[in-house]
Amino acid sequence: MLPDVVGYRLEKGKKILLDEGYRDIKVLFTRSPKHNPQFTGYHNQRIVMIGDIDDSTVELLVCHV
């Protein structure tokens, strides 16, 4: 079963998924940090959606908060 990491910070969510055996984690962003005037660093990225592609691959949609 896919771990529910929605709402987690990106790095923590990725660590949980890696610990669960997922080896290919694709990350999509809701907008580019270069075009976000409120962008304050990569530590403020949260997972908003997760998709299970196959047994070892997941896709994460991440937003800058």
N, CA, C and O of each residue as an XYZ file, in Angstrom:
260
protein
N       0.841     -1.182      0.000
C       0.000      0.000      0.000
C       0.885      1.243      0.000
O       1.899      1.294      0.695
N       0.501      2.220     -0.767
C       1.244      3.467     -0.911
C       1.134      4.297      0.375
O       0.024      4.568      0.832
N       2.268      4.707      0.966
C       2.211      5.537      2.172
C       1.589      6.899      1.866
O       1.846      7.472      0.807
N       0.784      7.412      2.772
C       0.150      8.713      2.600
C       1.107      9.793      3.084
O       1.235     10.032      4.285
N       1.773     10.441      2.141
C       2.736     11.486      2.498
C       2.236     12.878      2.075
O       3.003     13.842      2.072
N       0.945     12.975      1.717
C       0.375     14.272      1.349
C       0.456     15.203      2.560
O       0.076     14.838      3.672
N       0.956     16.408      2.316
C       1.120     17.389      3.387
C       2.516     17.400      3.983
O       2.889     18.344      4.680
N       3.288     16.356      3.714
C       4.650     16.287      4.242
C       5.570     17.209      3.441
O       5.309     17.512      2.277
N       6.632     17.642      4.079
C       7.675     18.341      3.339
C       8.311     17.345      2.371
O       8.372     16.145      2.640
N       8.779     17.864      1.252
C       9.262     17.010      0.173
C      10.333     16.032      0.639
O      10.220     14.837      0.367
N      11.348     16.491      1.317
C      12.450     15.604      1.707
C      11.995     14.504      2.663
O      12.437     13.361      2.541
N      11.118     14.835      3.611
C      10.625     13.814      4.545
C       9.762     12.790      3.810
O       9.874     11.588      4.054
N       8.900     13.269      2.910
C       8.058     12.355      2.139
C       8.877     11.429      1.264
O       8.589     10.235      1.178
N       9.903     11.974      0.608
C      10.776     11.142     -0.217
C      11.487     10.087      0.618
O      11.629      8.946      0.178
N      11.933     10.446      1.809
C      12.615      9.480      2.678
C      11.674      8.340      3.061
O      12.070      7.174      3.042
N      10.441      8.670      3.405
C       9.462      7.639      3.759
C       9.234      6.701      2.573
O       9.203      5.482      2.740
N       9.077      7.267      1.386
C       8.849      6.440      0.201
C      10.056      5.566     -0.123
O       9.892      4.401     -0.487
N      11.251      6.104      0.004
C      12.456      5.303     -0.222
C      12.548      4.168      0.789
O      12.908      3.047      0.430
N      12.229      4.447      2.048
C      12.250      3.415      3.094
C      11.222      2.316      2.820
O      11.406      1.174      3.243
N      10.132      2.659      2.108
C       9.087      1.687      1.772
C       9.405      0.904      0.498
O       8.640      0.023      0.104
N      10.541      1.223     -0.153
C      10.954      0.443     -1.310
C      10.755      1.111     -2.657
O      11.078      0.519     -3.687
N      10.235      2.322     -2.675
C      10.091      3.038     -3.943
C      11.444      3.600     -4.337
O      12.079      4.301     -3.549
N      11.892      3.298     -5.553
C      13.231      3.693     -5.990
C      13.212      4.833     -7.007
O      14.194      5.564     -7.138
N      12.116      4.984     -7.715
C      12.021      6.041     -8.723
C      10.922      7.009     -8.287
O       9.736      6.693     -8.378
N      11.321      8.177     -7.817
C      10.380      9.182     -7.331
C      10.454     10.384     -8.266
O      11.446     11.112     -8.294
N       9.379     10.573     -9.029
C       9.313     11.694     -9.968
C       8.617     12.858     -9.272
O       7.567     12.684     -8.653
N       9.207     14.041     -9.377
C       8.665     15.208     -8.690
C       8.251     16.251     -9.720
O       9.048     16.658    -10.566
N       6.991     16.677     -9.638
C       6.460     17.750    -10.472
C       6.125     18.925     -9.557
O       5.634     18.731     -8.445
N       6.387     20.133    -10.024
C       6.133     21.327     -9.212
C       4.955     22.105     -9.783
O       4.745     22.128    -10.995
N       4.191     22.738     -8.907
C       3.033     23.505     -9.335
C       3.438     24.792    -10.029
O       2.692     25.293    -10.870
N       4.602     25.341     -9.701
C       5.131     26.508    -10.416
C       6.626     26.593    -10.176
O       7.150     26.057     -9.199
N       7.284     27.258    -11.063
C       8.729     27.404    -10.959
C       9.091     28.358     -9.824
O       8.460     29.405     -9.682
N      10.100     28.016     -9.010
C      10.508     28.934     -7.945
C      11.014     30.263     -8.488
O      10.965     31.274     -7.788
N      11.504     30.276     -9.734
C      11.991     31.521    -10.320
C      10.852     32.504    -10.575
O      11.072     33.714    -10.610
N       9.639     31.989    -10.751
C       8.497     32.844    -11.040
C       7.595     33.031     -9.824
O       6.486     33.549     -9.952
N       8.044     32.629     -8.684
C       7.262     32.769     -7.462
C       7.932     33.811     -6.572
O       8.946     33.508     -5.944
N       7.398     35.024     -6.500
C       8.060     36.076     -5.719
C       8.132     35.771     -4.222
O       8.966     36.340     -3.519
N       7.274     34.888     -3.730
C       7.309     34.545     -2.308
C       8.199     33.343     -2.017
O       8.265     32.890     -0.874
N       8.880     32.824     -3.023
C       9.721     31.642     -2.826
C      10.793     31.931     -1.790
O      11.578     32.866     -1.946
N      10.828     31.129     -0.731
C      11.767     31.365      0.367
C      12.757     30.239      0.553
O      13.497     30.237      1.538
N      12.799     29.283     -0.355
C      13.770     28.207     -0.258
C      13.136     26.842     -0.424
O      11.919     26.681     -0.327
N      13.979     25.874     -0.674
C      13.506     24.537     -0.955
C      12.963     23.820      0.277
O      12.308     22.787      0.137
N      13.210     24.329      1.463
C      12.691     23.684      2.672
C      11.189     23.904      2.827
O      10.567     23.283      3.690
N      10.593     24.774      2.011
C       9.163     25.071      2.112
C       8.339     24.386      1.030
O       7.317     24.926      0.605
N       8.753     23.231      0.584
C       8.009     22.493     -0.429
C       7.178     21.411      0.243
O       7.683     20.636      1.056
N       5.892     21.368     -0.108
C       4.983     20.370      0.463
C       4.371     19.523     -0.640
O       4.087     20.007     -1.735
N       4.176     18.248     -0.327
C       3.549     17.320     -1.263
C       2.042     17.544     -1.214
O       1.438     17.517     -0.141
N       1.430     17.767     -2.395
C      -0.014     17.986     -2.439
C      -0.764     16.831     -3.089
O      -1.973     16.696     -2.903
N      -0.054     15.990     -3.855
C      -0.696     14.842     -4.477
C       0.357     13.784     -4.778
O       1.512     14.096     -5.068
N      -0.068     12.521     -4.703
C       0.850     11.428     -4.978
C       0.164     10.430     -5.910
O      -1.013     10.111     -5.739
N       0.914      9.947     -6.892
C       0.386      8.963     -7.819
C       1.270      7.730     -7.863
O       2.494      7.833     -7.932
N       0.649      6.579     -7.825
C       1.349      5.296     -7.851
C       1.454      4.841     -9.303
O       0.444      4.504     -9.922
N       2.666      4.829     -9.849
C       2.852      4.467    -11.250
C       3.048      2.962    -11.404
O       2.399      2.338    -12.243
N       3.929      2.379    -10.608
C       4.091      0.921    -10.568
C       4.683      0.552     -9.214
O       4.710      1.375     -8.298
N       5.159     -0.686     -9.088
C       5.619     -1.175     -7.784
C       6.799     -0.402     -7.203
O       6.997     -0.407     -5.988
N       7.585      0.262     -8.050
C       8.763      0.965     -7.530
C       8.812      2.439     -7.933
O       9.809      3.115     -7.678
N       7.736      2.949     -8.565
C       7.732      4.315     -9.054
C       6.516      5.083     -8.557
O       5.387      4.598     -8.630
N       6.761      6.287     -8.052
C       5.674      7.182     -7.668
C       5.933      8.556     -8.274
O       7.065      8.900     -8.617
N       4.863      9.329     -8.397
C       4.956     10.686     -8.895
C       4.362     11.611     -7.835
O       3.256     11.383     -7.344
N       5.105     12.646     -7.493
C       4.667     13.604     -6.482
C       4.407     14.956     -7.125
O       5.205     15.429     -7.935
N       3.293     15.577     -6.764
C       3.030     16.957     -7.136
C       3.352     17.793     -5.899
O       2.813     17.555     -4.817
N       4.230     18.766     -6.072
C       4.759     19.536     -4.941
C       4.483     21.019     -5.175
O       4.602     21.517     -6.294
N       4.116     21.711     -4.105
C       3.925     23.158     -4.200
C       4.919     23.868     -3.282
O       5.404     23.306     -2.300
N       5.197     25.095     -3.628
C       6.051     25.949     -2.795
C       5.144     26.731     -1.870
O       4.238     27.425     -2.333
N       5.373     26.632     -0.570
C       4.546     27.361      0.396
C       5.351     28.383      1.139
O       4.814     29.090      1.993
